Amino acid sequence: MSATALEQRQDFALDQYAKGLLKPFLKGKGGIIRFRDELEEECRRLWQEAADFANQYNRTVVQAGLWLKPHNNSGGRVRAVQWRDKGQTQMGRRLLEAVLQYGDVPQGMKRQLVEIETERTIFNAKIAAVTRQVDRLNKVINDLDEIEVMTRGDQG
């Protein structure tokens, strides 16, 4: 007898993580709503964390003529942390790249900037994962509501 793909994956190291991540979906609409609510709470926490992140590193990056600023692109739930010039007129990673490539800053400062950029990239990825998941869960909840309406219509 051959094992199914699911059975083959039982020993995979991330199984416990994946099971935990997918657990709300096993409990139906109520589990999905609770999961969405938890992620929305995380969004509120990340809103403040973005400000804290920028404040933590601005004393360092300002020495290279840069600034970190939480930026809300389109009315989203969380502000991603973006690079800005000191005058707050330009934004983007290209500002960091220019300092690293052409800036007159010591090598030690360049290493610090790269470490900060690594943290910033990971932080912004976390924001993207949470906010996209909330949007997707809201769509699933709406779809489930529509299915409930259809089911009630069949009973009438």
N, C-alpha and C positions, 0 to 999 in steps of 0.2 A: 504494500500500500504506500503510495507516495504522499508526502506531507504537503499541505496547502501552503500558500505564501504566508498566511497569517501564522501558521504553526512554525514555519521556518524562522520567522522573526521573533519568536518567543525569547530567544536568548540574546537578542540584540541589546546593547548597553543602554540605549535610550528608551526602551520599552516603558519603564516606570514613568519617565518624563512625559512621553507621548500619551500614556494612559491618563495621567493627571491632567494634561492639557485637553484631552478629548472627553473627560468625564462629564462636564456639563451637558454635552450633547446626548448622553445616554439617559438623561433624566427628563427629556422633553422640553417643552416650552418654558416651564418654570425654571429649569436649570440654566437654560440659555439666557433668560431675563436676569437671573442672579449673576451669571458670568458677565453679562454686559454691564450691569450696575457696578460690579467690582472693578471692571476696566475703566468705567467713567470716573470712579473714585480715584483710580490710579492716574488718570488724566489730570485731575485737579491737583494731585500731589506733584506730578511732573511739571505743572505750570510754575509752581514755586521753585522746584528743583532747577529749572532752566535759569531762573534769576540768580539762584545761589551759585550755580556753575559759573555763570558769567562773572559775577562779583568775585568769586574765588580767584579767577585767573586774570582779571583785568589789570591788577597791579603789575603783573609780569608782562603781559602782551603789549601794554601801553608803551613799554620801553622800546619796543620794536616798531612803534608807530601804528599799532593795530588796536582793535577794541573788539570784545565779544558782546553780542547783544541778542537777547531772546527776541525772535521776530515771528509774528503771526502772519503767515502768508495769506490766508483766505478765510479769516474768521474761524479757524479751527479750534479744537479743544485745547491744544498745547502749542506752546511757542518753541520752535526749533532754535537752537543757538547758532547764530551766523557770525561770520567775520565781518567787521566794518573797519573803515579807515578812521583815524582819530577825529576827523572832522564830521563823521557820520554822514558823508555824502555818497559813499560807494559801499557796496556790499558784495561779498562772495569769497569763495576759496581762492580765487585768483590773487587776491590781496596777500594772503599768506604765501602763496607760491612765489609771488614777486619778491617778498622779503627774504624767503629762503634762498632764492636764486640770485638776487641782485642786491639785497639789503646789506648794509654795513653794520651787521650785528655779529657778536662773537659766536663761535661755534657752539659753546655751551648753551647760549640763548636759542640757537637754531634747534638744538636737541630738545630743549624744553618746549619749544613751539610745536615740534613734531609730536611729542608726547601729549600735549594739550589737544592737538588736532585728532589724534587717535581717540582720546576720550570723548571729544566733541562728536566725532563720527559715530561712535558706538551709542552715545546718548541720543543723538538724533535718529538713529536706527530704532532704538527702543521706542521713541515717540511715534515713529511711523508705524511700527508693528501694532502698538496699542490703539492708535487712532483708526487705522484701517480695519482692525478687528472689530472695533465698536461699530463702525459704519456697516460692516458686513453683517454683524449680529442684528443690527436694527433692521436690515433688509430681510433677514431670516424671520424675525419676529413679525414684520409686516406680512410676509408671505404666509406664515402660520395663521395670522389673523384672517387673511383672505380665505384660506382653506376652511377655517371654522365657519365663516359666513357661507361658503359654498355648501358645507355639510348641513348647516341649518336650513338652507334653501331646499335641499333634497328631502328633508323631513316634513316640509310644509305641505 
